[in-house]
Amino acid sequence: MTAGPVRVVLADDQPLVRSGLRLVMADHPDLEVVGEAATGAEAVQLVRDTGPDVVVMDIRMPGMDGIEATRLITAGPTSTRVLVLTTFDEDEYVYGALRAGASGFVVKDMALNDILAAIRVVAAGDALIAPGITRRLIADFAGRPPQRSPRPVAGITEREREVLTLIGRGLTNTEIAEDLFITVATAKSHVSRLLTKLGARDRVQLVITAYETGLVTLPG
């Protein structure tokens, strides 16, 4: 993230949602709305035109939905991150958004200040999933049968493999440090190297990698 305010695009087919978020963000100088979109296609074009730090993306929009728009945005040569904002917190939408490359997932009934905090977290390069569903989501995601045969993780050390496994289980850096008897700073360094070596945008993608490669499986 560059210095200055976090540049945000609001993508939602409900004008009241966009205007509400815009009004609240106007009181926070570290956040700046640089565009609004009512469809997924408009969101994709706005990202190309404005290069925002974060897109707050609704899932259900006419024409191209938020999941497809997220896929197109994160597939391109951009540092833009997507925070999915929706009233639908069913697993199928969460999985779709995460697989498409979203860095975070929050629901519209969260307090506005929590949504703004989520924008900041995602802009800073961290992954965020709405409190209360994080552990269940990761457990369900990791326990689902892979879509294809697990592939080996190449180019990482044994310690990094251990860290990746713990990330896949939903542990924080502090919990990883405690589990492996290392410092939090060392745990952060391992996570950073994993992001680089595996070409992952953020922690969510590391969770997906741990699942897809079979490092995390359903207990029993």
Rosetta silent file (secondary structure, phi, psi, omega in degrees, C-alpha in Angstrom):
SEQUENCE: MTAGPVRVVLADDQPLVRSGLRLVMADHPDLEVVGEAATGAEAVQLVRDTGPDVVVMDIRMPGMDGIEATRLITAGPTSTRVLVLTTFDEDEYVYGALRAGASGFVVKDMALNDILAAIRVVAAGDALIAPGITRRLIADFAGRPPQRSPRPVAGITEREREVLTLIGRGLTNTEIAEDLFITVATAKSHVSRLLTKLGARDRVQLVITAYETGLVTLPG
SCORE:     score description
SCORE:     0.000 S_00000001
   1 L     0.000  136.041 -179.208    0.000    0.000    0.000 S_00000001
   2 L   -82.647  165.623  177.358    1.324    3.429   -0.888 S_00000001
   3 L   -67.216  157.174 -177.762    1.498    6.430    1.452 S_00000001
   4 L    99.636 -177.836 -177.383   -1.614    8.563    1.657 S_00000001
   5 L   -65.862  152.723  173.856   -5.249    7.577    1.945 S_00000001
   6 E   -72.375  121.756 -176.547   -6.470    4.118    0.993 S_00000001
   7 E   -89.809  122.476 -169.831   -8.092    4.537   -2.424 S_00000001
   8 E  -122.535  137.962  168.442  -11.375    2.613   -2.574 S_00000001
   9 E  -107.765  131.820  178.293  -13.859    1.633   -5.281 S_00000001
  10 E  -101.350  118.875 -179.260  -17.372    0.788   -4.066 S_00000001
  11 E  -119.740  106.400 -178.928  -19.111   -1.866   -6.175 S_00000001
  12 L  -159.554  138.424 -177.749  -22.724   -2.569   -5.228 S_00000001
  13 L   -80.203   -1.939  177.783  -25.944   -2.461   -7.229 S_00000001
  14 L  -101.520  109.838 -178.951  -27.742   -0.724   -4.350 S_00000001
  15 H   -55.695  -34.494 -178.673  -27.145    3.052   -4.476 S_00000001
  16 H   -65.526  -36.066  178.395  -28.063    3.400   -0.794 S_00000001
  17 H   -66.019  -46.521 -179.406  -25.304    0.996    0.223 S_00000001
  18 H   -62.913  -46.161 -177.684  -22.722    2.870   -1.835 S_00000001
  19 H   -66.440  -36.084  178.403  -23.835    6.303   -0.622 S_00000001
  20 H   -63.025  -45.983  179.051  -23.920    5.115    2.982 S_00000001
  21 H   -66.295  -40.314 -179.769  -20.381    3.814    2.818 S_00000001
  22 H   -61.697  -44.870 -179.088  -19.196    6.914    0.965 S_00000001
  23 H   -62.099  -42.971  179.538  -20.707    9.239    3.604 S_00000001
  24 H   -65.749  -42.563 -178.502  -19.125    7.320    6.462 S_00000001
  25 H   -68.057  -24.051  179.406  -15.745    7.190    4.738 S_00000001
  26 L   -62.237  -23.595  179.154  -15.870   10.945    4.123 S_00000001
  27 L   -87.110    1.452 -178.162  -15.283   11.401    7.860 S_00000001
  28 L  -122.068  102.206 -174.759  -12.094    9.316    7.717 S_00000001
  29 L   -63.788  -15.362  179.497   -9.225   11.101    5.948 S_00000001
  30 L   -85.311    0.711  179.224   -7.243    7.880    5.594 S_00000001
  31 E  -125.887  135.618 -178.822   -9.932    6.502    3.242 S_00000001
  32 E  -137.034  122.462  176.765  -10.857    7.941   -0.153 S_00000001
  33 E   -81.343  120.109 -178.275  -13.600    6.763   -2.517 S_00000001
  34 E  -106.614   -1.356  178.110  -12.260    7.064   -6.073 S_00000001
  35 E   177.150  157.816  177.503  -15.214    5.497   -7.874 S_00000001
  36 E  -129.780  144.315 -179.886  -18.522    3.662   -7.658 S_00000001
  37 E  -133.679  142.809  178.781  -19.825    0.763   -9.728 S_00000001
  38 L  -103.873   -7.561  178.898  -23.296   -0.794   -9.973 S_00000001
  39 L  -138.488  164.033  177.481  -22.189   -3.914  -11.869 S_00000001
  40 H   -62.499  -40.243 -179.122  -19.232   -6.269  -11.915 S_00000001
  41 H   -62.887  -41.325  177.856  -18.233   -5.084  -15.386 S_00000001
  42 H   -63.402  -38.144  179.499  -18.189   -1.461  -14.207 S_00000001
  43 H   -62.928  -45.024  179.496  -16.029   -2.478  -11.236 S_00000001
  44 H   -60.285  -44.414 -179.394  -13.477   -4.172  -13.493 S_00000001
  45 H   -66.107  -39.961  179.613  -13.287   -1.115  -15.739 S_00000001
  46 H   -62.709  -38.750  177.755  -12.980    1.250  -12.773 S_00000001
  47 H   -61.854  -42.713  178.979  -10.039   -0.748  -11.426 S_00000001
  48 H   -64.402  -35.387 -176.013   -8.333   -0.432  -14.801 S_00000001
  49 H   -81.321  -34.945 -170.897   -9.033    3.298  -14.903 S_00000001
  50 H  -114.348  -18.718  179.674   -8.240    4.289  -11.307 S_00000001
  51 L    55.571   54.555 -177.441   -5.975    1.572   -9.853 S_00000001
  52 L   -71.239  165.988  174.440   -7.504    1.600   -6.363 S_00000001
  53 L   -77.862  -39.048 -175.238   -5.992   -0.107   -3.326 S_00000001
  54 E  -138.760  139.968  168.385   -9.239   -1.880   -2.411 S_00000001
  55 E  -110.290  123.081  172.244  -12.519   -2.748   -4.106 S_00000001
  56 E   -88.502  109.595 -165.245  -15.457   -3.261   -1.753 S_00000001
  57 E  -114.690  118.715  171.242  -17.323   -5.812   -3.853 S_00000001
  58 L   -73.877  149.284 -179.874  -20.916   -6.983   -3.573 S_00000001
  59 L   -83.309  -46.790 -174.894  -21.421  -10.559   -4.773 S_00000001
  60 L   -94.148  105.232  175.970  -24.885  -10.297   -6.290 S_00000001
  61 L  -138.058  154.943 -178.820  -25.013   -7.721   -9.066 S_00000001
  62 L   -65.571  149.986 -178.823  -26.731   -7.727  -12.461 S_00000001
  63 L    71.975 -123.791  177.284  -24.798   -9.094  -15.405 S_00000001
  64 L   -70.532  123.848 -178.880  -21.304   -9.974  -14.235 S_00000001
  65 L   -82.144  176.013 -175.854  -21.460  -10.878  -10.538 S_00000001
  66 H   -66.332  -29.926 -179.750  -18.927   -9.946   -7.898 S_00000001
  67 H   -68.505  -45.525  178.780  -17.154  -13.296   -7.973 S_00000001
  68 H   -66.106  -40.167  177.670  -16.391  -13.108  -11.693 S_00000001
  69 H   -61.719  -41.639  177.251  -15.394   -9.454  -11.344 S_00000001
  70 H   -60.853  -42.879  179.638  -13.048  -10.415   -8.502 S_00000001
  71 H   -60.576  -43.609 -179.410  -11.509  -13.135  -10.642 S_00000001
  72 H   -68.735  -38.765 -178.622  -10.834  -10.709  -13.489 S_00000001
  73 H   -67.413  -46.693 -175.100   -9.430   -8.013  -11.206 S_00000001
  74 H   -78.060  -15.628  178.856   -7.050  -10.282   -9.289 S_00000001
  75 H   -80.054  -19.062 -176.634   -5.907  -12.103  -12.434 S_00000001
  76 L   -86.043  172.899  179.631   -4.535   -8.913  -13.940 S_00000001
  77 L   -77.914   73.186 -176.484   -1.259   -7.088  -13.242 S_00000001
  78 L  -140.649  152.208  175.468   -2.627   -5.089  -10.329 S_00000001
  79 L   -96.323    3.569 -179.352   -2.011   -4.661   -6.616 S_00000001
  80 L   -63.094  134.774  177.565   -5.714   -3.991   -6.046 S_00000001
  81 E  -110.982  152.165 -176.420   -7.264   -6.176   -3.357 S_00000001
  82 E  -113.813  128.517  173.439  -10.901   -7.163   -3.124 S_00000001
  83 E  -110.942  113.168 -177.396  -13.005   -7.110    0.030 S_00000001
  84 E   -80.437  126.804 -179.092  -16.262   -8.946   -0.551 S_00000001
  85 E  -122.933  117.761 -174.643  -19.251   -7.284    1.114 S_00000001
  86 E  -153.780  162.685  172.891  -22.531   -9.163    0.988 S_00000001
  87 L   -88.573   -7.994 -175.820  -25.671  -10.172    2.849 S_00000001
  88 L  -100.776  107.531 -179.401  -25.020  -13.750    1.786 S_00000001
  89 L  -107.433   18.739  176.478  -22.665  -15.512    4.176 S_00000001
  90 L   -66.347  151.474 -174.817  -23.396  -19.045    2.991 S_00000001
  91 H   -55.464  -38.985 -174.003  -20.308  -21.147    2.379 S_00000001
  92 H   -60.044  -35.586  178.988  -20.806  -21.376   -1.370 S_00000001
  93 H   -74.345  -39.443  178.783  -20.391  -17.622   -1.760 S_00000001
  94 H   -62.105  -48.972 -179.518  -17.430  -17.488    0.600 S_00000001
  95 H   -60.302  -44.090 -179.358  -15.639  -20.306   -1.221 S_00000001
  96 H   -61.206  -42.832 -179.150  -16.370  -18.743   -4.589 S_00000001
  97 H   -67.376  -42.496 -179.084  -15.051  -15.367   -3.500 S_00000001
  98 H   -67.885  -42.253  178.488  -11.894  -16.777   -1.928 S_00000001
  99 H   -64.537  -30.379 -179.352  -11.129  -19.004   -4.894 S_00000001
 100 H   -75.137  -12.928  177.401  -11.627  -16.003   -7.172 S_00000001
 101 L   113.992    9.021  178.688   -8.883  -14.139   -5.305 S_00000001
 102 L   -64.797  145.178  179.138  -10.709  -12.067   -2.685 S_00000001
 103 L   -96.655   -8.924 -178.723   -8.587  -10.991    0.280 S_00000001
 104 E  -163.244  163.403 -176.821  -11.459  -10.615    2.689 S_00000001
 105 E  -146.950  117.224  175.656  -15.096  -11.326    3.336 S_00000001
 106 E  -132.868  158.194 -178.516  -17.482   -9.314    5.507 S_00000001
 107 E  -106.957  152.680 -171.037  -21.246   -9.177    5.742 S_00000001
 108 L   -66.661  -19.010 -179.095  -23.372   -6.044    5.420 S_00000001
 109 L   -86.340    5.519  172.563  -24.886   -6.290    8.885 S_00000001
 110 L   -69.465  155.513  175.614  -21.495   -5.664   10.479 S_00000001
 111 L   -61.297  143.933 -177.649  -21.033   -2.297   12.163 S_00000001
 112 H   -57.467  -38.383  179.046  -19.836    0.343    9.701 S_00000001
 113 H   -63.771  -32.776  177.584  -16.677    0.962   11.708 S_00000001
 114 H   -69.563  -36.667  177.216  -15.878   -2.751   11.455 S_00000001
 115 H   -66.166  -41.644  177.381  -16.299   -2.595    7.679 S_00000001
 116 H   -63.988  -39.214  177.536  -13.953    0.396    7.530 S_00000001
 117 H   -63.073  -37.271  179.145  -11.473   -1.491    9.701 S_00000001
 118 H   -64.491  -39.205  177.382  -11.728   -4.419    7.275 S_00000001
 119 H   -60.338  -43.317 -179.828  -10.877   -2.120    4.362 S_00000001
 120 H   -65.696  -40.962 -179.882   -7.753   -0.979    6.208 S_00000001
 121 H   -61.483  -47.716 -178.924   -6.721   -4.538    7.058 S_00000001
 122 H   -66.038  -39.986  178.982   -7.037   -5.692    3.454 S_00000001
 123 H   -62.923  -31.222 -179.032   -5.268   -2.573    2.139 S_00000001
 124 L   -76.915   -4.636  177.402   -2.352   -3.300    4.478 S_00000001
 125 L    99.913    4.150  178.240   -1.868   -6.649    2.783 S_00000001
 126 L   -95.907  161.786  177.276   -3.535   -8.873    5.345 S_00000001
 127 L   -99.215  149.298 -178.150   -6.442  -11.222    4.745 S_00000001
 128 E  -145.464  132.676  174.288   -9.705  -10.860    6.601 S_00000001
 129 E  -126.912  142.975 -173.321  -12.815  -12.962    6.968 S_00000001
 130 L   -49.646  133.109  177.125  -15.776  -11.856    9.049 S_00000001
 131 L   -54.979  143.259  178.957  -15.384  -12.651   12.746 S_00000001
 132 L    97.891  -23.542  178.772  -17.425  -15.655   13.819 S_00000001
 133 L  -118.159   -4.169 -174.108  -17.067  -17.608   10.591 S_00000001
 134 H   -58.350  -57.741 -175.362  -13.279  -17.669   10.186 S_00000001
 135 H   -65.268  -41.426  179.359  -12.478  -20.954   11.934 S_00000001
 136 H   -63.386  -42.764  179.967  -15.607  -22.711   10.640 S_00000001
 137 H   -59.736  -51.068 -176.634  -14.907  -21.514    7.127 S_00000001
 138 H   -65.182  -38.714  178.261  -11.294  -22.667    7.117 S_00000001
 139 H   -63.541  -44.098  178.870  -12.196  -25.992    8.708 S_00000001
 140 H   -65.629  -42.655 -177.778  -14.924  -26.585    6.129 S_00000001
 141 H   -64.051  -45.386 -178.465  -12.733  -25.426    3.274 S_00000001
 142 H   -67.782  -28.485 -176.469   -9.805  -27.603    4.326 S_00000001
 143 H   -86.775   -8.612 -179.727  -12.060  -30.599    4.848 S_00000001
 144 L   -72.758  144.221  176.684  -13.714  -30.525    1.446 S_00000001
 145 L   -59.526  132.177  179.242  -12.530  -33.110   -1.065 S_00000001
 146 L   -58.359  150.081  179.292  -10.009  -31.447   -3.396 S_00000001
 147 L   -70.750  -19.545  177.777  -11.248  -30.646   -6.879 S_00000001
 148 L  -147.906  175.833  179.974   -8.251  -32.550   -8.208 S_00000001
 149 L   -61.566  138.533  179.537   -5.476  -34.768   -6.882 S_00000001
 150 L   -56.719  140.922  178.371   -3.345  -32.959   -4.294 S_00000001
 151 L  -108.326  146.750 -179.265   -0.187  -31.487   -5.774 S_00000001
 152 L   -69.910  153.455  176.223    3.123  -31.334   -3.921 S_00000001
 153 L   -94.875  113.687 -177.308    4.451  -28.048   -2.613 S_00000001
 154 L  -101.497  152.217  171.438    7.819  -27.472   -4.250 S_00000001
 155 L    81.742   13.550  176.913   10.558  -24.989   -3.381 S_00000001
 156 L  -122.782  156.113 -179.085    9.847  -24.518    0.332 S_00000001
 157 L   -78.937  169.775  178.773   11.735  -25.716    3.380 S_00000001
 158 H   -63.941  -39.035  178.150   10.439  -28.231    5.899 S_00000001
 159 H   -64.583  -41.673  177.842    9.876  -25.451    8.430 S_00000001
 160 H   -64.096  -33.402  176.498    7.940  -23.428    5.855 S_00000001
 161 H   -64.668  -39.895  177.306    5.866  -26.516    5.153 S_00000001
 162 H   -63.578  -43.372  179.841    5.028  -26.709    8.855 S_00000001
 163 H   -63.870  -43.540  179.744    4.081  -23.038    8.887 S_00000001
 164 H   -60.851  -39.313  177.969    1.927  -23.441    5.775 S_00000001
 165 H   -62.192  -43.026 -179.777    0.104  -26.339    7.406 S_00000001
 166 H   -68.502  -36.534  174.868   -0.652  -24.256   10.493 S_00000001
 167 H   -60.452  -43.079  179.612   -1.829  -21.348    8.336 S_00000001
 168 H   -62.781  -25.819  178.152   -4.161  -23.791    6.609 S_00000001
 169 L   -85.447   -2.236  176.082   -5.562  -24.767    9.986 S_00000001
 170 L    92.714   13.948 -178.836   -6.408  -21.138   10.674 S_00000001
 171 L   -77.746  145.717  174.683   -3.695  -20.261   13.181 S_00000001
 172 L   -80.757  171.711  177.609   -2.532  -16.670   13.609 S_00000001
 173 H   -59.876  -39.453  178.947    1.146  -15.705   13.579 S_00000001
 174 H   -63.346  -43.389  179.595    1.123  -15.635   17.380 S_00000001
 175 H   -67.733  -36.587  176.886   -0.395  -19.115   17.547 S_00000001
 176 H   -63.029  -43.424  179.512    2.072  -20.415   14.961 S_00000001
 177 H   -60.314  -42.772  179.622    4.936  -19.030   17.041 S_00000001
 178 H   -66.344  -40.698 -177.374    3.626  -20.752   20.161 S_00000001
 179 H   -66.673  -37.391 -175.144    3.069  -24.048   18.358 S_00000001
 180 H  -100.515    2.466  179.783    6.567  -24.126   16.825 S_00000001
 181 L    57.665   47.558  176.486    8.372  -22.502   19.783 S_00000001
 182 L  -128.075  171.039  178.664    9.617  -19.597   17.696 S_00000001
 183 L   -78.566  160.430  177.119    9.199  -15.832   17.979 S_00000001
 184 H   -62.744  -38.328  179.095    6.285  -14.008   16.373 S_00000001
 185 H   -61.214  -40.053  178.429    8.783  -12.095   14.232 S_00000001
 186 H   -67.218  -40.199  177.534   10.200  -15.383   12.938 S_00000001
 187 H   -60.813  -42.874  178.671    6.702  -16.668   12.207 S_00000001
 188 H   -62.273  -38.062  179.822    5.972  -13.483   10.247 S_00000001
 189 H   -64.824  -41.640  177.839    9.192  -13.963    8.282 S_00000001
 190 H   -61.990  -43.046  179.585    8.201  -17.521    7.361 S_00000001
 191 H   -62.617  -43.526  179.693    4.769  -16.311    6.228 S_00000001
 192 H   -61.179  -42.269  179.095    6.355  -13.558    4.164 S_00000001
 193 H   -67.387  -35.869  177.423    8.700  -16.017    2.449 S_00000001
 194 H   -64.140  -42.297  178.649    5.806  -18.379    1.740 S_00000001
 195 H   -58.340  -43.392 -178.752    3.852  -15.565    0.102 S_00000001
 196 H   -69.481  -49.642 -175.890    6.835  -14.804   -2.130 S_00000001
 197 H   -64.958  -36.162 -175.951    7.804  -18.386   -2.968 S_00000001
 198 H   -94.989    0.116  178.918    4.253  -19.520   -3.704 S_00000001
 199 L    62.942   33.342 -177.501    3.250  -16.345   -5.538 S_00000001
 200 L   -91.373  141.055  179.622    0.316  -15.854   -3.156 S_00000001
 201 L   -72.188  -35.807 -175.447   -1.377  -12.467   -2.822 S_00000001
 202 L  -163.447 -173.099 -174.601   -2.226  -12.927    0.832 S_00000001
 203 H   -64.528  -33.313  179.107   -2.927  -15.338    3.658 S_00000001
 204 H   -58.172  -42.914 -179.696   -6.220  -16.514    2.164 S_00000001
 205 H   -67.109  -30.130  175.456   -4.355  -17.911   -0.831 S_00000001
 206 H   -67.005  -38.851  175.858   -1.961  -19.705    1.498 S_00000001
 207 H   -59.761  -45.281 -179.634   -4.956  -21.374    3.168 S_00000001
 208 H   -63.268  -40.939  178.194   -6.201  -22.476   -0.240 S_00000001
 209 H   -62.244  -42.955  179.165   -2.750  -23.808   -1.154 S_00000001
 210 H   -61.029  -37.442  178.067   -2.566  -25.803    2.073 S_00000001
 211 H   -69.776  -48.576 -174.853   -5.959  -27.303    1.242 S_00000001
 212 H   -68.237  -27.379 -178.507   -5.227  -28.018   -2.419 S_00000001
 213 L   -92.293    0.365  176.014   -1.885  -29.639   -1.732 S_00000001
 214 L    82.021    6.529  177.421   -3.280  -31.961    0.930 S_00000001
 215 L   -67.039  -30.803  176.926   -1.278  -30.462    3.812 S_00000001
 216 L  -117.429  124.517 -179.512   -4.548  -29.908    5.634 S_00000001
 217 L  -131.521  168.617  179.829   -7.139  -32.660    5.531 S_00000001
 218 L   -68.962  126.703  179.290  -10.335  -33.564    7.327 S_00000001
 219 L   -56.794  143.159  176.282   -9.567  -35.136   10.739 S_00000001
 220 L    80.308    0.000    0.000  -10.322  -38.811   11.015 S_00000001
